[in-house]
């Protein structure tokens, strides 16, 4: 085995090790979120340890709900060893605010559905306030 292969992983191996699908890896490469993989003479992608670490980072950031633009900013900050942590904190605080807004929206949706379920008889009658509300124009 040559030196290129000793420290390298295939796309399937890096996908399994990072928890990021091969389709997502290709997409992240296509949009420039991660650098394109090296290519062997046969055209196969070859990934190094750094790519694995970056893909794990992306998976964790996406798992916290960060949109791709924010993931890109976080990744750039992570790569920059001279970054100011204040920038990272500001991004995280904005994400907390976005999560809080989404939670409020979900609570409101739940409350409306609870009210509708309470109004519905749930019997053999065709009248259904849930369907009526969904059909109403507001």
C-alpha positions in Angstrom: 0.0 0.0 0.0 1.4 3.4 -0.9 1.7 6.4 1.4 -1.4 8.1 -0.1 -3.5 5.2 1.0 -2.0 4.7 4.5 -3.6 7.8 6.1 -6.6 8.0 3.8 -10.2 6.9 3.9 -12.8 6.3 1.2 -16.0 8.4 1.1 -17.8 5.4 2.6 -15.3 5.1 5.5 -15.3 8.8 6.3 -19.1 8.8 6.1 -19.4 6.0 8.6 -16.8 7.5 10.9 -18.2 11.0 10.8 -22.0 10.2 10.8 -22.4 12.3 7.6 -23.9 10.6 4.6 -21.9 10.3 1.4 -24.6 12.4 -0.4 -24.1 15.2 2.2 -20.3 15.0 2.0 -20.5 15.5 -1.8 -22.9 18.4 -1.3 -20.7 20.1 1.3 -17.8 19.8 -1.2 -19.9 21.2 -4.0 -20.9 24.3 -2.0 -17.3 24.8 -0.7 -18.2 24.1 2.9 -15.3 21.5 3.0 -12.4 21.4 0.6 -12.8 18.8 -2.2 -11.3 15.5 -1.5 -8.0 14.4 -3.0 -8.5 12.1 -6.0 -6.5 9.0 -6.7 -5.5 8.1 -10.2 -8.6 5.9 -10.5 -10.8 8.9 -9.6 -11.8 7.7 -6.1 -12.0 10.4 -3.4 -9.5 10.2 -0.6 -10.1 11.8 2.8 -7.6 12.6 5.5 -8.0 13.0 9.3 -8.7 16.8 9.0 -11.7 16.1 6.7 -13.1 13.6 9.2 -12.8 16.1 12.0 -14.4 18.8 9.9 -17.3 16.6 9.0 -17.9 15.6 12.6 -17.8 19.3 13.5 -20.4 20.0 10.8 -22.6 17.1 11.9 -22.6 18.4 15.5 -23.3 22.0 14.5 -26.2 20.9 12.2 -27.5 18.7 15.1 -27.8 21.9 17.2 -29.8 23.4 14.4 -27.3 25.8 12.9 -28.1 26.6 9.3 -25.4 26.0 6.7 -24.4 29.7 6.6 -23.8 29.7 10.3 -22.0 26.3 10.1 -19.7 27.8 7.6 -19.0 30.7 9.9 -18.4 28.4 12.8 -16.1 26.2 10.8 -14.1 29.2 9.7 -13.7 30.3 13.3 -12.8 26.8 14.4 -10.1 26.7 11.7 -8.7 30.1 12.8 -6.7 29.5 15.9 -6.5 33.3 16.5 -10.2 33.8 16.5 -12.0 35.8 19.2 -14.3 33.6 21.2 -16.8 36.5 21.3 -17.7 35.8 17.7 -18.4 32.2 18.5 -20.5 33.1 21.5 -22.5 35.6 19.4 -23.3 32.9 16.8 -24.4 30.5 19.6 -26.5 33.2 21.2 -28.3 33.9 17.9 -29.0 30.2 17.6 -30.4 30.1 21.1 -32.8 32.9 20.1 -33.8 31.1 16.9 -34.5 27.9 18.9 -36.5 29.9 21.5 -38.6 31.4 18.7 -39.2 28.0 17.1 -40.2 26.6 20.6 -42.7 29.4 21.0 -44.1 28.7 17.5 -44.4 25.0 18.3 -46.1 25.7 21.7 -48.6 28.0 19.9 -49.3 25.2 17.3 -49.8 22.7 20.1 -52.2 25.0 21.9 -54.3 25.5 18.8 -54.4 21.8 18.1 -55.4 21.1 21.8 -58.3 23.5 21.5 -59.4 21.9 18.3 -59.2 18.4 19.7 -61.2 19.5 22.7 -63.9 20.9 20.4 -64.1 17.8 18.3 -66.6 15.2 19.4 -64.7 12.4 17.8 -67.8 10.3 17.2 -69.7 9.1 14.1 -71.0 12.6 13.2 -69.5 14.2 10.1 -69.1 17.6 11.7 -65.5 18.1 12.7 -64.1 21.4 14.0 -60.6 20.3 13.2 -61.3 19.9 9.5 -63.5 23.1 9.5 -60.6 25.1 11.0 -58.1 23.7 8.4 -60.5 24.7 5.6 -61.2 28.2 6.9 -59.7 31.1 5.2 -58.2 33.6 7.7 
